[in-house]
Amino acid sequence: MLARSGRIASCLLLGIAVGAVGTVMHRSTPPWGLALGLAVVLAAGVFARAWEGWSGSLAFAAGWVGTVLALWQVGPGGDILVPALGGWGNVWILGGVVALGLPLMAPSRWFED
């Protein structure tokens, strides 16, 4: 039981890390920063699903969504990492949600040993 909770916590931390790095870097070199960020979200989501199943994938998604929503807010100095009216910001958030959903919708036989 302790090993399972550790894996779920690791998936949550992975979601936080991927969400933070992706949110900061998605506008770095348009469109390649965004494409790489979405590819990392998809790859990490597949990893979480293969490692711990649904619970790991949901923990990863919770970490990613929580981090992206926290960084979406206006900072104390008025800085914005994800502009509300910018096309890249909308693609990052909506594309990330789609990339999170794809591993959840994949058949479980893809992840069996």
C-alpha angles and dihedrals in degrees: 000000000000092000091051093051089048091053091048091049089049090053089051091051090047089054091050092050095046091046094050097046093042094049092051095043105036092094096043101102111002121253098358097061090053093045092049092047093052091046090053091049090052094045093047090047091053089047092051092048092048093045102045108003124226096342092054092046092050091048090051091049092049091051093048096046093045093050095045092048091048092050091044091071123093110268125233092263093048095259120147124203096184112035112215095219097037118107095221093054093052091047090049094053099039094039090049091053090051090047089051092050098050097071090046091054095046116107114266092232088071089065100042122109 
